[in-house]
Amino acid sequence: MKILNIKSLAIASIFVVGMSSCTDFLNRPAEDTYTTDGFYQTDAQCFQGVNALYNSPWYDYQRGFVKIGDVLSGNVYMGSDNAYQSFVLKSSDADLKNASASLWSVNAYCNTIIENVNMKSGSAVTQTTKNTVIGETLTWKAMAYFYLVRCFGAVPIIHNNSAIISAGQSNSVYKNKVEDVYTYIVKDLEKAIELLPVSNVAGRIDRYSAYGLLAKVYLTKAGYGQTGTRNADDLAKAALYAGKVINESGRTLMPVYSDIFRLKNNGTQSFVGEDLISWQWTIGSQWTCQNTFQSDLGLAGFSEFADSWGTWVGLTIDLEDAFGEDASSLTRNNTDARRKATMMMQGDHYDYFWADKGGFDYDWTKTTSSDGKLTVTYGVGTGSNCVKHIVGDNGDHLAGSGIGMDRMATALSTHLLRLSDVYLVYAEAVLGNGASTSDAAALKAFNAVRGRSVSSYTPKTSITFDDIFKERRLELACEGDFWFDFVRLSYYKPAEAKARLAAQNRGYWTGLEDYYKGKIAKSAVTKTVVNISEGNVFFSIPFPDTDQTANPNLSKDPVSFDFSTISF
């Protein structure tokens, strides 16, 4: 958890939060170097101070984002021996360490920004700016803790880095109880809602962003400590806050699902409608400001920079089945537009990838672009590769943003909370502990999400938990979220959560390439079933070993947090 580095993180956040190369998307004045004594003197500088929270400190969680959210949950395939896929995750795992350090870095940034704005902002700074900046920061802090508690369970509540450093407690803090961590998240978001404006600059957090996150937090905490059913009061609050986003924000779903993930829509009015909270990446001289997902997930050879190695990273057979698709068939189902916008399969054509070359054909028999300048490599055993988080070639990036990409660097935003997610949160909260619901508002929300993408869809007149759970998977696949649906379920029905995971097929096909190339008959293609029955990740992830070594108290039982010692 990098508690060892609380001091260095706090100091770093003082000096690097406003670096201009990370903040281009906000069109704020550049401040390449500064000290806090001369900074936070204008509204622009205060916004500049918070800008980095939209990208840089989150960067190392980016690598764990898909592994934790989608490999653990059975959406993404990284090989049957991958630790996240096989559920044998060790505390020495490098991506786990980096993800943890990143989340604590976010918290340190947040604490330092709030302290600086409160103590060092000049007389020219308006109260509206102070409120907005602190509200955005509190929302990011709540998001970091929401990831921490769902990943690791009990974690320390670090409300003020400076106070802990001054007290010499950097390596002696205790974990706090899960229920206290959720209380802390709620308090952060309640204060953020009080401070934030109803609307904000495109891409920035506003009041409805915080309402949406608070709804999801209440839906999750509703099951903690319960057996079989969830807390009715928490469910009611989840529905209340989700309803505010749905009914009051004026936001609407983007009509075309695939457009949500196109670079051309970053920061547009349509983007604001669908997006509630997202990482806003930029391309500049400072590493950690850029989106590197295409490198990890994109087919080798997908761009001109030789910087993608995701050929053998695919979507699982289990997710293909959920979409009604079969990689051993040359005929695509295509009844759900989300399938093609999530996973490439044999025979798919994408006009928004390699647009300057006539589009991209996912075809294992044809590996070269139409002008012969790009050659991709196929080979994943599941027969499908990732689409979300992918930009395309440099021409696609130029067309979408007006600037070129760079090696391991795109500017495509990463959604952390979308409007459709809140719609499904609302439906699940209204369903609550019932077997089904015919509530008109819940049905409207559910049907809006499914109806956007499913051709010839007949709206449902009643929905169950299974309906919503599957819909969340299809809607949010590869967005780092599905694992946390299992965590939420495990809070009150651990056996069911484990059974759902154990029933998945995390295997692979043998003979797909030869079949696609006409060398063997379909009957010669075989499917290996790899299920999960054992592991150490039901349902919290191991603490990084370096943190436990630095702070032995992290291995002890969690303690209650004294909320009387802090203020918001």
GUMARTI-962200 format. One record per residue: x, y, z of N, C-alpha, C in turn; residue in three letters. Coordinates in steps of 0.02 Angstrom, whole numbers, plus 50000, padded with zeros to 5 digits. Layout:
# GUMARTI-962200
XYZXYZXYZALA/...
END
This chain:
# GUMARTI-962200
500404994050000500005000050000500425006350000MET/501085005550003501535011250000501425016150056LYS/501225013750115501185018250173501875020950188ILE/502395016950171503085019150179503215025750144LEU/502845026950091502985032750048502495038550058ASN/502135038650114501665044150125502025050850123ILE/502605051150155502955057550158503175059750088LYS/503485055350051503725057249984503145058949938SER/502585055449945502005056849903501725063749919LEU/501705065449982501445071950001501885077549974ALA/502545076649980503005081749956502955082249880ILE/502935076449847502885076549774502265080149751ALA/501715079049785501085082049763501105089549768SER/501505092149813501545099449820501845102549757ILE/502325099049728502715102149674502515100149604PHE/502175094549594502065092249526501345092349504VAL/500885094049548500175093449531499985097549470VAL/500305103149458500065107449404500455107349340GLY/500855102049328501275102049268500845102649206MET/501045107149161500625108949105500525103249055SER/501025098749049500965093448999500415088549016SER/500185088549077499645084049097498965087249095CYS/498915093549078498285097049089498025100549027THR/498255098648969498055102048908497305101948897ASP/496975096548918496265095748902495845101048935PHE/496115104348987495725109449023495855116448998LEU/496325117248953496475123848925496625128948980ASN/496995126749030497185131349084497885134149071ARG/498065139849101498735142649091499275137849113PRO/499835137749078500385133349096500755135949156ALA/500925131549201501345133149258501845127449265GLU/502425127949233502875122249230503185120749298ASP/503355125849335503655124749402503375130049448THR/503295128149511503055132849560503145129949629TYR/503115134149679503075131849748502415134349775THR/502165131049825501505132749850501475139649881THR/502045142349903502035149049934501845154349883ASP/501995153149819501825158149769501265155849723GLY/500975150249739500455147449696499785148049731PHE/499255145649698498575146049724498375153349738TYR/498615157849696498475164949706497915167549661GLN/497725163549611497185165449565496725159449555THR/496135160849527495675155449512496005150449464ASP/496355153149413496665148749363497185144149395ALA/497575146849442498075142749474497765137349518GLN/497215138849550496875133849591496625128049547CYS/496335129649490496135124349445496735120549418PHE/497275124249404497885121049381498125116049433GLN/498055117749496498295113349549497935106649552GLY/497295106549534496905100349538496915096349473VAL/497165099349420497105096249354497435089349351ASN/498005088449383498365082049377497965076249405ALA/497485077549449497075072149476496675068549423LEU/496615071649365496245068549310496685063649270TYR/497325063049287497725058149252498325055549292ASN/498845059549300499505057149318499545052349379SER/499275054149438499365049549494498985042949486PRO/498525042749439498145036549426498515031849379TRP/499055034049350499365030549294499525023249310TYR/499835022049368500035015249383499455010749401ASP/498875013549416498285009349424498025007249356TYR/498215010949304497985009449236498175002249216GLN/498775000049236498994993249219498584987949257ARG/498384989549318497974984849356497234985349341GLY/497034990549307496334992049294495974986249261PHE/496264983649206495954978049170496084971449206VAL/496684970549233496834964249267496374963049327LYS/496284968149368495854967449426495124967349405ILE/494934972249364494224973049348493954967849300GLY/494364965449252494104961149199494434954349192ASP/495064953749211495364947049208495124942949268VAL/495154945649328494894942149386494164940149377LEU/493774944449346493054943349340492854938849283SER/493334936849240493174932249186492964935449121GLY/493114941849111492964945149048493544944948999ASN/494154945749025494754946348983495204940348995VAL/495464937748940495894931948940496624934048931TYR/497054932048978497774933348972498184926948977MET/497874921348961498214914948966497994911149028GLY/497914904649021497634900749076498094900549137SER/498734902349128499194902349185499304909249214ASP/498944914249190499004921049218498744921149289ASN/499094924449335498924924249406498224927149419ALA/498044932349382497384935349391496844930849363TYR/496994927349310496504922949279496424916449319GLN/496984914149349496954907749385496794908649459SER/496734914849481496554916349550497094914349601PHE/497714914349579498264912949625498704919149624VAL/498474924349656498794930849654499224931749716LEU/499864933349706500334934049761500424941349780LYS/500604942449843500704949249867501324952449836SER/501734948449801502334951149768502204953349696SER/501584952549672501424954249603501564961649588ASP/501954962849536502174969749521501594974349504ALA/501114971949463500554976249445500114977749505ASP/500054972949550499684974049612500014979449654LEU/500674979049661501044984249698500944991149668LYS/501004991449602500944997849567500235000649573ASN/499734996349567499044998549573498915001449643ALA/499144997849693499055000249762499415006949773SER/500045007349751500415013549759500075019349725ALA/499785018049667499435023249629498845025949668SER/498445021549697497855023749734498045027849795LEU/498585025849828498805029849886499115036449864TRP/499415036449805499675042749777499095047649765SER/498545045049737497955049249726497725052349792VAL/497685048249843497455050749908497925056149935ASN/498585055149927499055060149950498985066749912ALA/498905066249846498785072149806498175075949831TYR/497635072049841497005075149862497085078849929CYS/497395075549977497485078550042497895084950038ASN/498415084749997498855090649991498495096349956THR/498115094849904497755100149869497255103549915ILE/496875099649952496375102549998496715106950049ILE/497275104550076497645108450126497905114950096GLU/498175114650036498445120650004497915125749987ASN/497345123249960496805127949942496535131350005VAL/496455127550058496195130450120496665135250154ASN/497325133950150497805137650189498205142750149MET/498265141850084498735145950046498435149649987LYS/497785148849976497495152449919497465159949934SER/497585163949882497625171149891496945174549893GLY/496945180849908496325184649915495945185449849SER/496305184449793495975185149728495585178849709ALA/495675173449745495325167249729494615167649755VAL/494135166349711493435166749730493215160649770THR/492695161549811492445155949850492165150449805GLN/491865152549749491605147649702492155143049676THR/492735145949660493295141949638493545137349692THR/493615139849753493825135549808493355129649816LYS/492715131149815492215125849823492275120549768ASN/492325122949706492345118349650492965113949653THR/493535117049665494165113249667494155108049723VAL/493935110049782493915105349838493395099949825ILE/492825101749794492315096749778492575091549729GLY/492925093849676493215089149629493715084549665GLU/494125087449707494645083649742494335078449789THR/493815080349825493485075549870493175069749831LEU/492915071249772492625065849732493165061049709THR/493735063649687494285059249668494535055249728TRP/494545058349786494765054849846494275049149862LYS/493635050449856493135045249868493215039549818ALA/493355041249755493455036149704494045031749721MET/494605034849743495195030949761495035026149818ALA/494695028549870494525024249926494005018849907TYR/493575020449860493085015549837493445009649803PHE/493965011149764494375005849735494745002149791TYR/495045005749837495445002649889495044997749931LEU/494454999849954494074995549999493794989449963VAL/493624990249899493364984549861493924979749839ARG/494534982349833495104978049817495374974449878CYS/495524978249930495904975549987495494974550050PHE/494884977050052494484976650113494684982150161GLY/494834980450223495024985550273495674988850253ALA/495694995450253496284999350237496325005250285VAL/496915008250293496965014250336496605020150306PRO/496285024150347496005030550326496525035850338ILE/496795038550284497305043850288496965050350269ILE/496735053950320496355060050308496805066050297HIS/497385066050328497845071750324498555069050326ASN/498895069150270499575066650267500045070450313ASN/499975077050313500425081250353500375079450427SER/499775078350452499685076650522500015070050540ALA/499955065150495500255058650508501015059050506ILE/501275062850459502005063850454502265067350516ILE/501915072750537502135076550596502135072250659SER/501655067650662501605063350720502075057350717ALA/502445056750662502915051250654502575044450647GLY/501975044450617501575038250613501555035350542GLN/502005037450499501965035350429501985027750420SER/502355024350462502425017150456502125013350514ASN/501635016350547501325012850604500565013350605SER/500275015950552499545016450551499225009550547VAL/498615009050572498235002850570497715003250514TYR/497514997450492496934997150447496314999150487LYS/495835002050451495195003650482494654999050455ASN/494144997950495493624993250477493274995350412LYS/493064990250374492744991550310492154996250316VAL/491734995150367491144999450374491345006750387GLU/491915007850420492155014650431492425017650366ASP/492745013650325492995016150261492405018450218VAL/491865014550218491275016550180490965022950209TYR/490945023550274490695029750305491125035650283THR/491775034650280492235039950259492105041950186TYR/492005037150143491865038550073491215042650067ILE/490705040550104490065044150102490155051350125VAL/490535052350178490635059250204491005063450152LYS/491505060550120491855064250067491375066450012ASP/490945061849991490495063449935489945068149956LEU/489695067550017489185072350040489465079450042GLU/490085080150063490395086750063490515089149992LYS/490735084549948490845086449878490195088949846ALA/489645085549859488995087549831488805094549855ILE/488965095949918488825102649946489215108049910GLU/489825106549888490275111549859490255112049783LEU/490105106649749490175106549677489615110349641LEU/489765113049582489235116249542488815110949507PRO/488215112949487487775108349451488085106249384VAL/488425110749351488775109149289489475111949293SER/489925109049253490625110949255490905110749184ASN/491535112549176491855112149111491845104949087VAL/491755103949022491725097148994492315093049016ALA/492175087049042492695082649065492845083149139GLY/492605088549171492735089349243492145086749283ARG/492285085249345491785082649391491305088149411ILE/490645086449414490145091149439489735087749493ASP/489215091049515488815088449571488505081649554ARG/488295080949491487965074649473488465068949466TYR/489105070549453489625065449456489655062549526SER/489655066949576489685064749646489055060949666ALA/488475063349643487855059749658487875052649629TYR/488115052049567488145045449536488605040749573GLY/489195043249594489655039049632489365037249699LEU/489035041949732488735040649797488195035249791LEU/487815035349737487305030149726487635023249722ALA/488185022749686488525016349678488835014149744LYS/489095018849782489375017249847488835014449894VAL/488255017649895487715015149938487465008349916TYR/487425007149851487225000549827487714995249849LEU/488354996949849488874992149868488864990949943THR/488864996249982488894995450055488254992450084LYS/487714992450045487084989650069487144982350089ALA/487604978850057487674971750072488204970050122GLY/488634974850139489194973250184488944971450254TYR/489184965750279489004963550346488314960350350GLY/487994959450291487324956650289487364949250269GLN/486824945650279486794938650259486154937550219THR/486234936450155485664934750113485284940650084GLY/485224945950122484864951950098485284958150111THR/485074963750083485444969950091485054975050133ARG/485424979750160485134984950203484654989250163ASN/484034989550185483514993050147483635000550144ALA/483885003450198484015010650199484555012550148ASP/485085008550145485615009850096485355009050024ASP/484945004050013484655003149947484225009149927LEU/483845011649975483415017449961483835023549943ALA/484395024449979484835030149963485165029249895LYS/485345023149878485635021949812485135023849757ALA/484515021949767483995023749718483875031249716ALA/483885034349775483775041649779484295045449739LEU/484935043849751485475047749720485545045949646TYR/485445039649629485445037949557484875041449522ALA/484295041749555483725045149526483845052449513GLY/484235055649557484405062749546484795063649482LYS/485265059149469485655059549407485205058549347VAL/484775053549352484345051849295483835057249281ILE/483535060049333482955064549325483125071949326ASN/483705073749355483845080849365484445083449325GLU/484895079049304485525081349275485455083749203SER/484935081449168484855083049097485305078949052GLY/485655074149080486105069849041485705064549004ARG/485945062648946485615057348907486145052548881THR/485925046448866486375041448837486565043448766LEU/487185042248747487385043248678487005038248635MET/486725040248579486315035748539486695029548513PRO/487325030448493487715025048465488235022848516VAL/488195016548538488615014148593489355014948578TYR/489575013148519490285013348503490575020448505SER/490145025448496490375032448497490635034548566ASP/490415031148618490645032748686491405032348690ILE/491695027848652492405026248659492835028848602PHE/492565033848567492945036748512493265043248534ARG/493885044148513494265050048531493935056548509LEU/493575056348453493255062448427492745065248475LYS/492495061248521491975063448568492235065648636ASN/492895065248646493175067748709492995075148719ASN/492685076648775492555083548792491985086748754GLY/491615083048713491055085848677490425085748720THR/489895088848697489275088948734488995081848742GLN/489065077748690488835070848694489235067048746SER/489885068348749490315065248798490085067048869PHE/489935073348880489695075648945489055072048964VAL/488625070648915488005067348929488105060248956GLY/488575056548926488685049648946489175049049004GLU/489655053549007490205052949054490055056449119ASP/490215053249175490155056349241490835057349273LEU/491255052249271491935052849296492395049049249ILE/492935052249229493405048849184494105051549193SER/494585047349176495275049649170495345053249104TRP/495645059149106495735063249046496475063349028GLN/496655059248979497365058448962497595063548911TRP/498235065148914498535069848866499195066948841THR/499445069648787500095067548760500575073348767ILE/501105072348804501585077648815502255074748835GLY/502685079048861503355076948878503395073048943SER/502885073848986502905070449051502575063549048GLN/502955058449063502685051649067502175051449124TRP/501675047249117501115046149164500505050449149THR/500535054749099499955058749080499555055449024CYS/499825050248994499545047448933499175040948947GLN/498745039148899498385032748900498825027548865ASN/498985022148900499395016848870499005010348859THR/498345010648866497945004548859498045001148791PHE/498115005148737498185002048672498794997548669GLN/499324999448704499924995248704499794988448736SER/499424988348791499294982148826498754977948793ASP/498284981148758497694977548733497654977048658LEU/498004981348621497944981448549498354976048515GLY/498114973748457498484968848417499174971448400LEU/499664967048402500344968948380500314971448309ALA/500614977348298500624980248231500044984848217GLY/499634986448268499024990348256499174997648241PHE/499755000248262499935007148246500645007248218SER/500865013148200501525014048169502095013948219GLU/501945013348284502465014548335502745008048365PHE/502545002348339502784995848365502704995648441ALA/502134997948465502044998648537501424995048563ASP/501194989948527500624986148552500794978748553SER/500604975548608500784968448617500194964648646TRP/499594966648626498994963448652498714957948608GLY/499114955348561498874950048517498594944148556THR/498934942348610498734936448649498314938348710TRP/498064944548711497574946748761496904947048727VAL/496444942948748495794942648714495214943248762GLY/494624942048736494024941748777493864934348788LEU/493614932748846493514925748864492954922448824THR/492994915848819492454912048789491814913348828ILE/491874914148893491284915248935490934921848916ASP/491324927048903491014933448882490734932848811LEU/491074929248768490804928048701490124924548706GLU/490084919548749489454916048759488904920748784ASP/489094925248830488614930048858488324934448803ALA/488724936048753488484939948696488154935648643PHE/488124929148653487814924648604488254923448544GLY/488904923948553489374922948497489774916548506GLU/490024913948449490414907748448491004908848402ASP/491614908948431492204910348390492354904748341ALA/492064898848351492184893348304491714893548244SER/491314898948241490864899948184491104905948144SER/491004905748079491184911448036490594916248030LEU/490044914648060489444918948057489364922648123THR/489314929148119489234933248179488504934348195ARG/488354934648259487674935748282487464942948272ASN/487854947548302487774954748293487084957448312ASN/486734954148358486104956948382486214962348435THR/486804962248466486964967148518487564971148494ASP/487464977648482487994981848456488594982348503ALA/488484980948566489024981348615489554975948603ARG/489344970348574489834965048562490384967548516ARG/490204970148459490714972448411491104978448438LYS/490784982448480491134988248510491574986148569ALA/491534979848588491924977348644492454972448622THR/492284967848576492744962648554492744961948478MET/493344961548449493424960148378493384952648368MET/492994950448317492954943348300493014942548225MET/493174936448204493284935048133492704937648090GLN/492874941648039492384944447993492154951448009GLY/492364954148067492154960948086492534966248045ASP/492184971448027492484977247993492364983448036HIS/492884987648045492834993748085493024999648041TYR/492535003948028492695009747987493055015048026ASP/493025014748093493355019948134494075018048153TYR/494305012048137495005010248143495315010048073PHE/495925012848067496275013248002495835016547950TRP/495475021747970495005025047925495345027647862ALA/495975029847869496335032347811496565026747764ASP/496445020547784496625014847743496015010847722LYS/495425013847730494815010447710494495006347765GLY/494755007147827494475003447883494884997247900GLY/494724994247957495104988447980494664982247978PHE/494914976947947494574970547945494914965747993ASP/494524963148041494794958048086494744951448050TYR/495294949548018495284943747973495954940147980ASP/495934934248009496544930448022496874928047957TRP/496524928747902496824926747837497144932747802THR/497044938747830497274944847798497574949347851LYS/498234949647855498564953047910498834959947891THR/498794961847828499094968147805498564973147786THR/498684979647802498214984847783498184985547708SER/497674989047684497554989647612498124992947575SER/498494997447610499065000647576499724997347594ASP/499684991847632500284987947647500744990847699GLY/500524996047734500974999547781500924996947853LYS/500404993447870500324990647937500154983247932LEU/500474979347974500354972147975500234969948046THR/499654966948059499484964748126499624957348134VAL/499664955248197499774948248214499184945548253THR/498914939948231498364936648266498624930548304TYR/498214928048351498434921948384498104920348450GLY/497684924748477497394923348543496934917248540VAL/496984913148591496624906848590495874907348596GLY/495614913148614494884913848620494564916348556THR/494974918648508494704920848444494404927748445GLY/494554931748496494294938648497494794943148532SER/494854949348509495304954248540494914960448561ASN/495254964648601494924970348632494794975948582CYS/494254979548592494074985448552494084991748596VAL/493774991448655493774997248699494494999148717LYS/494615005548726495265008348743495735008748683HIS/495495006548624495925006548565495755012648522ILE/496265016148497496165022048455496235020248381VAL/496745016248364496885014548295497585016548276GLY/497675018948215498345021148194498415028648205ASP/498985031348184499105038448196498615042848158ASN/498395040548100497895044348062497245044748099GLY/497045039448133496425039448172496485044348230ASP/497075044548261497185049148318497175056348294HIS/497485057648238497475064448210496765066648193LEU/496385062148163495695063848144495255065048205ALA/495385061348258494965061848317495125067548363GLY/495765069648364495965074748413496345080648384SER/496565079948322496955085348292497695084948307GLY/497895080048348498605079048363498765071648352ILE/499405070248341499615063348331499705059748397GLY/499705053148394499865049148452500625048648457MET/500855045248509501575044148518501665036948541ASP/502275034948549502405028148571502115027148641ARG/501685022148648501335020648711500955026748737MET/500655030548692500315036548715499745038448669ALA/499125038148696498545041048662498205045748711THR/497735049648685497365054448726496645052348738ALA/496495045948725495805043548734495615043348808LEU/495055046348825494835046348895494625039348917SER/494685038048981494485031649010493905032749057THR/493335029849042492735030749083492775026549147HIS/492645029849203492605026349268491885025849293LEU/491475030649274490765030449292490375033649235LEU/489935029549205489535031949149488805032249169ARG/488415035949130487705036849144487345030149143LEU/487505025749096487165019249093487305015149155SER/487885015849184488045012449248487555014749302ASP/487435021249305486975023949355486265021549342VAL/486065021049278485405018249263485335011249292TYR/485855007149284485815000249309485884999949385LEU/486255004549414486265005249487485565006649513VAL/485225011149479484545012849500484085006749496TYR/484125003049441483694997149432483834992049486ALA/484474990949502484654986049553484434988349623GLU/484504994749636484304997349701483554996749711ALA/483164998149660482434997449664482244990149671VAL/482574985649634482454978549643482584976449714LEU/483134978949742483294977749812483344970349828GLY/482954968249878482964961349901482414957149869ASN/482054960049821481514956349789481774951549736GLY/481354946749719481524941949666481474945149598ALA/481024950049591480944953549528480604960149543SER/480604964549493480244970849501479914972849434THR/479334975749440478984978649382478914986149390SER/479324989049434479304996249446479434999849380ASP/479015004649364479035007949299479695011649288ALA/479935015149340480555019049332481165014449325ALA/481165008949362481715004149357481725000949288ALA/481144999249263481094996249196481315001249142LEU/481115007449151481315012649102482065013249099LYS/482395013149157483115013749159483445007749126ALA/483225001749146483514995649118483404995249043PHE/482804996449022482634995848951483005001048908ASN/483135006848937483505011948900484215009548885ALA/484525006348933485205003848923485214998148872VAL/484794993248882484784987548836484514989448767ARG/484014993648766483704995648703484164999648658GLY/484645003248687485105007048646485515002548599ARG/485664996548622486154992448586485874986048555SER/485304983748577485044977348553484514978548499VAL/484644975848441484184976848385483524973148397SER/482984976148375482314973248382482154971348454SER/482374975548500482284974048571481564975148593TYR/481304970248628480634970948658480724972748731THR/480514978648752480624980648822480344975648871PRO/480724974448923480494969848975479954973049018LYS/479504969049043478984971349089479124969349161THR/479664965549170479874963449237480614961549232SER/481014963349283481724961649282481934958449347ILE/482444954149343482714950649401483434952749413THR/483724950249467484424951649480484864948849424PHE/484694942949401485084939949346485074944349284ASP/484504947349269484454951849212484934957649219ASP/484934960749278485344966649290486084964849292ILE/486244959349326486944957249332487244955949263PHE/486884952549221487134951149153487164957549112LYS/486664961849120486664968049081487254972449099GLU/487424972649164488014976449185488644973649152ARG/488674967049148489264964049117489324965949044ARG/488784965449007488804967048935488924974448923LEU/488624978648963488674985848954489364988448973GLU/489664985649025490284988549053490884983949044LEU/490834978849003491394974248993492024978048971ALA/492584976149000493244979048986493314986249010CYS/492884988249056492924994949086493134994649159GLU/493474989149178493754988649244493264988149301GLY/492654985549288492124986049338491824979349359ASP/491854974249317491454968249330491674964549393PHE/492324964649409492544961449471492194964349532TRP/492074970849530491764974049588491024972449594PHE/490714970149539490034967449545490044960949585ASP/490554956949576490624950849616490774952449688PHE/491194957449700491344959549768490704961849803VAL/490314965849769489684968249798489224962449815ARG/489164957549770488744951749783489024947649841LEU/489694947149844490004942949896489884945749966SER/489754952149972489634955050038489044951650074TYR/488534949750037487944946950070487754939950044TYR/488054937949987487934931149961488594928349934LYS/489084927049978489744924849956489734918249917PRO/489314913549937489294907149902489044908049831ALA/488544912349822488284913449754488804916949711GLU/489154921849739489674925349701490214920449678ALA/490424916149723490944911249706490684906249655LYS/490064904149662489784899349614489744902249545ALA/489564908649538489534911849473490224912049440ARG/490724913449479491404913649452491634906549433LEU/491494901749477491724894949465491404891849403ALA/490814894249384490464891549326490704894249259ALA/491144899249261491374902449199491854897849161GLN/491864898649095492354895349053492894900349035ASN/493474899449065494034903849053494554900449008ARG/494324896048965494764892148923494924895248856GLY/495054890948807495284893348741495124888048688TYR/495154890348626495044885948568495724883748540TRP/495734877748512496314875248476496114874048403THR/496514876748357496374875748286496004881348252GLY/495874886948287495494892348257495834895148194LEU/496484896448199496824899648143496794895148081GLU/496924888748089496894884248031496184883748003ASP/495694884048047494994883848024494824890247986TYR/495014896048013494874902347978495204902447909TYR/495784899247904496154899347841495964893547795LYS/495454889747816495194884347774495624878147772GLY/496074877347820496524871647820496224865547854LYS/495754866647900495424861147935494684862547938ILE/494294857247950493574858047957493404860548026ALA/492814863548032492594866048096492584860448149LYS/492434854448128492394848848175493064847348208SER/493604849848178494274848748206494464854048258ALA/494054859248264494184864448314493944862048382VAL/494374862348432494194859948498494204865548549THR/493804864848601493754869848654493984866848720LYS/494464870148751494694868148817494334872248869THR/494044868948917493674872348971494134873149031VAL/494234879349052494624880649112494174884349161VAL/494014880949215493574884049266493984885949327ASN/493684889949369494004892049432493664888249489ILE/494054884549527493764881149585494124882849650SER/494764884749643495154886449702495534892849688GLU/495794895749741496184901849734496194905749799GLY/496534911349797496594915349858496294922249851ASN/495854923049801495594929749787494844930149798VAL/494564925749839493854926149855493784929749923PHE/493634936149930493524940949876493924947349890PHE/494484946749921494914952549929495614950749903SER/495964955849879496614954949848497154955649900ILE/497694951749896498214952149947498544959049950PRO/498714961150011499094967250018499784966249987PHE/500064971349955500764970749931501234969249988PRO/501704964649977502144962450031502604968050055ASP/502804972550010503254977950030502924982350083THR/502274983350078501934987650127501874984250195ASP/501744977750193501684974150256502354973750291GLN/502894973350253503564973350283503714980150313THR/503544985450278503684992250302503254993950363ALA/502644991250365502184992950420501844986550445ASN/502134983350496501854977150522501134977850547PRO/500914983850562500224984750587499704983150533ASN/499914983150471499444981450417499244974150417LEU/499624970050453499464963050459499014961550519SER/498864966650558498454965750617497714967250602LYS/497284965450648496574966550639496424973950633ASP/495934975750591495754982850584495444985650647PRO/495504992150654495224995650713494695000650690VAL/494295002950736493795008050721494135014750710SER/493855018850666494125025550654493745030550696PHE/494095035150727493795040250769493625046350726ASP/493005046750704492815052250660492785059050695PHE/492805058950761492805065350798493465069050791SER/493975065550765494635068650759494725072450693THR/494235072150648494315075350583493705079650567ILE/493795083950519493235087950494493275088150418SER/492715089950387492675090050314492515097150291PHE/
END
